[in-house]
Amino acid sequence: MNEKDIQKLKDMEEKYYRLNKLLTDPQVIKDPKLLQKYSKQQKQIEEIINMWREYQKLQEEMSNLKIMIREEEGELRELAEEEKKEIEKKIKNLEDKLSFALLPQDKFSHRNAIVEIRAGAGGEEAALFAADLYKMYIRFGEQKGWKIENIHFHPTDMGGFKEAIFVVEGKDAFSTLRYESGVHRVQRIPVTESSGRIHTSTVTVAVLPEAEEIEIEIKPEDLRIETFHAGGPGGQHVNVTDSAVRITHIPTGIVVQCQDERSQHKNKAKALRVLRTELLQLKEEEQRQKISRERKTQIGRGERSERIRTYNFPQGRVTDHRVGLSLYNLEEILDGKLDQLIIPVIKHLRETRVVSDRTK
């Protein structure tokens, strides 16, 4: 580990001690906002601090083993050398984790995520693959211990989705999923294809950081709220009442809807979560005066040539084109074991951003 990273970790440890002290300060305890602020900051760095302490402990063990190897002979020395190899592996593993954890993040990194999946080019086959991706992210979220809340589905007759929108709540949900945004290309023989030819279809994915209520003010007079019968997955149990909700934000023309809950009130609350997030993206675009790195530019037009990843079923291969990584365990990945794809992508794109920032 380089000196710069070590210094960052030392500074972070000092900050952690200061936060611990502040959280026991009577003045802070009396102020709920301050208490929440410092608690959140402490929680965000606690995992890194625990890894750093383990790393220091292993380094100390390594120093002791080196002394033993230098001074002892025979069986004791052999045992020390074997243990040294194991400690070296643990140190290398922790160095990789710490280096990754220290890569820069933005102000939305610790937010929940709103994920939007839409069928692109390819008709019914694209809709079927949209459903496959939805299942993949749900399984991934379950493995992470995240909470998933469905917002809206537009199903097809064959079990696919023209559109699926859901919220992912949990630790590092947005920072983990954010680079899933883009066009996902699938190459396989569709169930509708009688001649056995391989087709190429696309699905677009957008991952947005959920907005907090204090960031976006929504005026009631700016909303047009409509109710309608829900139907399809998540809605078949309520389609006898007007429980589904569609909200139009009149000043921007943004339309969101939710039909997942039995209660009209709950559907309205969920739809407002999505609207607030969409408005936050619009606000960020205006503030930065450049094309948003989220929603629209993330996903392109859904054309076959615009892709971040290809899922090739005949070869059992998944390729991420941003890092040139190909894995031949397609079924495992679709079953939600995504870390092997996501971590290399996050590391590469964050490091690329660091280099870009240095050259500006």
TAVENLIN-V486978 format. One record per residue. N is the residue number from 0. RES is the residue in three letters. SS is DSSP state (H for helix, E for strand, L for the rest). D_FIRST is the distance of its C-alpha to the first C-alpha in whole Angstrom. Layout:
n=<N	N>
res=<RES	RES>
ss=<SS	SS>
d_first=<D_FIRST	D_FIRST>
//
This chain:
n=<0	1	2	3	4	5	6	7	8	9	10	11	12	13	14	15	16	17	18	19	20	21	22	23	24	25	26	27	28	29	30	31	32	33	34	35	36	37	38	39	40	41	42	43	44	45	46	47	48	49	50	51	52	53	54	55	56	57	58	59	60	61	62	63	64	65	66	67	68	69	70	71	72	73	74	75	76	77	78	79	80	81	82	83	84	85	86	87	88	89	90	91	92	93	94	95	96	97	98	99	100	101	102	103	104	105	106	107	108	109	110	111	112	113	114	115	116	117	118	119	120	121	122	123	124	125	126	127	128	129	130	131	132	133	134	135	136	137	138	139	140	141	142	143	144	145	146	147	148	149	150	151	152	153	154	155	156	157	158	159	160	161	162	163	164	165	166	167	168	169	170	171	172	173	174	175	176	177	178	179	180	181	182	183	184	185	186	187	188	189	190	191	192	193	194	195	196	197	198	199	200	201	202	203	204	205	206	207	208	209	210	211	212	213	214	215	216	217	218	219	220	221	222	223	224	225	226	227	228	229	230	231	232	233	234	235	236	237	238	239	240	241	242	243	244	245	246	247	248	249	250	251	252	253	254	255	256	257	258	259	260	261	262	263	264	265	266	267	268	269	270	271	272	273	274	275	276	277	278	279	280	281	282	283	284	285	286	287	288	289	290	291	292	293	294	295	296	297	298	299	300	301	302	303	304	305	306	307	308	309	310	311	312	313	314	315	316	317	318	319	320	321	322	323	324	325	326	327	328	329	330	331	332	333	334	335	336	337	338	339	340	341	342	343	344	345	346	347	348	349	350	351	352	353	354	355	356	357	358	359>
res=<MET	ASN	GLU	LYS	ASP	ILE	GLN	LYS	LEU	LYS	ASP	MET	GLU	GLU	LYS	TYR	TYR	ARG	LEU	ASN	LYS	LEU	LEU	THR	ASP	PRO	GLN	VAL	ILE	LYS	ASP	PRO	LYS	LEU	LEU	GLN	LYS	TYR	SER	LYS	GLN	GLN	LYS	GLN	ILE	GLU	GLU	ILE	ILE	ASN	MET	TRP	ARG	GLU	TYR	GLN	LYS	LEU	GLN	GLU	GLU	MET	SER	ASN	LEU	LYS	ILE	MET	ILE	ARG	GLU	GLU	GLU	GLY	GLU	LEU	ARG	GLU	LEU	ALA	GLU	GLU	GLU	LYS	LYS	GLU	ILE	GLU	LYS	LYS	ILE	LYS	ASN	LEU	GLU	ASP	LYS	LEU	SER	PHE	ALA	LEU	LEU	PRO	GLN	ASP	LYS	PHE	SER	HIS	ARG	ASN	ALA	ILE	VAL	GLU	ILE	ARG	ALA	GLY	ALA	GLY	GLY	GLU	GLU	ALA	ALA	LEU	PHE	ALA	ALA	ASP	LEU	TYR	LYS	MET	TYR	ILE	ARG	PHE	GLY	GLU	GLN	LYS	GLY	TRP	LYS	ILE	GLU	ASN	ILE	HIS	PHE	HIS	PRO	THR	ASP	MET	GLY	GLY	PHE	LYS	GLU	ALA	ILE	PHE	VAL	VAL	GLU	GLY	LYS	ASP	ALA	PHE	SER	THR	LEU	ARG	TYR	GLU	SER	GLY	VAL	HIS	ARG	VAL	GLN	ARG	ILE	PRO	VAL	THR	GLU	SER	SER	GLY	ARG	ILE	HIS	THR	SER	THR	VAL	THR	VAL	ALA	VAL	LEU	PRO	GLU	ALA	GLU	GLU	ILE	GLU	ILE	GLU	ILE	LYS	PRO	GLU	ASP	LEU	ARG	ILE	GLU	THR	PHE	HIS	ALA	GLY	GLY	PRO	GLY	GLY	GLN	HIS	VAL	ASN	VAL	THR	ASP	SER	ALA	VAL	ARG	ILE	THR	HIS	ILE	PRO	THR	GLY	ILE	VAL	VAL	GLN	CYS	GLN	ASP	GLU	ARG	SER	GLN	HIS	LYS	ASN	LYS	ALA	LYS	ALA	LEU	ARG	VAL	LEU	ARG	THR	GLU	LEU	LEU	GLN	LEU	LYS	GLU	GLU	GLU	GLN	ARG	GLN	LYS	ILE	SER	ARG	GLU	ARG	LYS	THR	GLN	ILE	GLY	ARG	GLY	GLU	ARG	SER	GLU	ARG	ILE	ARG	THR	TYR	ASN	PHE	PRO	GLN	GLY	ARG	VAL	THR	ASP	HIS	ARG	VAL	GLY	LEU	SER	LEU	TYR	ASN	LEU	GLU	GLU	ILE	LEU	ASP	GLY	LYS	LEU	ASP	GLN	LEU	ILE	ILE	PRO	VAL	ILE	LYS	HIS	LEU	ARG	GLU	THR	ARG	VAL	VAL	SER	ASP	ARG	THR	LYS>
ss=<L	L	H	H	H	H	H	H	H	H	H	H	H	H	H	H	H	H	H	H	H	H	L	L	L	H	H	H	H	H	L	H	H	H	H	H	H	H	H	H	H	H	H	H	H	H	H	H	H	H	H	H	H	H	H	H	H	H	H	H	H	H	H	H	H	H	H	H	H	H	H	L	L	H	H	H	H	H	H	H	H	H	H	H	H	H	H	H	H	H	H	H	H	H	H	H	H	H	H	H	H	L	L	L	L	L	L	L	L	L	L	L	E	E	E	E	E	E	E	L	L	L	H	H	H	H	H	H	H	H	H	H	H	H	H	H	H	H	H	H	H	H	H	H	L	L	E	E	E	E	E	E	E	E	E	L	L	L	L	L	E	E	E	E	E	E	E	E	E	L	L	L	H	H	H	H	H	H	H	H	L	E	E	E	E	E	E	E	L	L	L	L	L	L	L	L	L	L	E	E	E	E	E	E	E	E	E	E	E	L	L	L	L	L	L	L	L	L	L	H	H	H	E	E	E	E	E	E	L	L	L	L	L	L	L	L	L	L	L	L	L	L	L	E	E	E	E	E	E	L	L	L	L	E	E	E	E	E	L	L	L	L	L	H	H	H	H	H	H	H	H	H	H	H	H	H	H	H	H	H	H	H	H	H	H	H	H	H	L	L	L	L	L	L	H	H	H	H	H	L	L	L	L	L	L	L	L	L	E	E	E	E	L	L	L	L	E	E	E	E	L	L	L	L	E	E	E	L	L	H	H	H	H	H	L	L	L	L	H	H	H	H	H	H	H	H	H	H	H	H	H	H	H	H	H	H	H	H	H	L>
d_first=<0	4	7	8	7	7	10	11	11	13	15	16	16	19	21	21	23	25	26	27	29	30	31	33	35	39	39	36	38	41	39	39	37	35	34	33	31	29	29	27	25	24	24	22	19	20	18	14	15	17	13	11	14	14	11	12	15	13	12	15	17	15	16	20	20	19	22	24	24	24	27	29	31	32	32	29	27	27	26	23	22	23	21	18	18	18	15	13	14	13	10	9	11	10	6	9	11	9	8	11	13	11	13	17	20	23	26	27	24	25	29	31	32	35	35	38	39	42	44	44	46	47	50	50	47	45	46	46	42	41	42	40	37	38	38	35	33	35	34	31	31	33	30	28	31	31	35	37	40	42	44	46	47	49	50	52	55	53	50	47	46	47	45	43	41	39	37	34	33	30	26	24	27	27	24	24	27	27	26	29	31	33	36	35	38	39	41	44	47	49	51	54	54	56	56	52	51	47	47	44	43	41	40	38	36	35	32	33	32	34	36	37	40	40	38	41	45	47	51	54	56	53	53	56	55	57	58	58	59	55	55	53	50	49	53	55	56	57	59	62	61	60	56	54	53	52	51	52	50	53	52	49	51	48	49	47	49	48	50	48	50	54	54	54	53	49	49	50	47	45	46	45	42	41	44	41	38	40	41	38	37	40	39	36	37	40	37	35	38	36	36	35	31	33	36	38	36	34	36	38	42	41	42	41	40	37	35	31	32	34	36	38	40	42	38	37	34	32	30	28	29	26	23	26	25	28	28	32	32	34	36	33	31	34	34	32	29	27	23	23	24	23	19	19	21	19	16	18	20	18	16	19	20	17	19	22	22	20	23	26>
//
